[in-house]
């Protein structure tokens, strides 16, 4: 089963985290701006989860919505995984206990460099739309912590 931490920076590493940190880079999304309301593209950030896959590879998962579709994106190192087609990416997520798909799978992967310049897989899957749910189970997510603006900050609204 996968391991999940309580917060991105405030946890103690477990022995498996210490081991995996030397073998595989941890996904870095520090350059991502989160939206608690829909942004200009209609994207709403919902939550995050992180943990370790069975092979010791760290992952970061993000839950988000756009245009009545809820999606999950999982980031993990490409190291040792030279290619991922749609079926392989879905199998990787299921085999590691991150999701269980229903009868239909909408899942794809692409390689991408994270904020640290490390090559990562970005595995995107559709959780559901306004009429259907395609994932029957998934890891739990934490809501993003949003900081209220300070009194001297300008708040831009659209």
Secondary structure, 3 states (H helix, E strand, C coil): CCEECCCCCCCCCCHHHHHHHHHCCCCCCCCCCCCCCCCCCCEEEEEEEEEECCCCCEEEEEEEEECCEEEEEEEEECCCCCCCCHHHHHHHHHHCCCEEECCCCCEEEEEEECCCCCEEEEEEEEEEECCCECEEEECCCEECCCCCCCCCCCCCCC
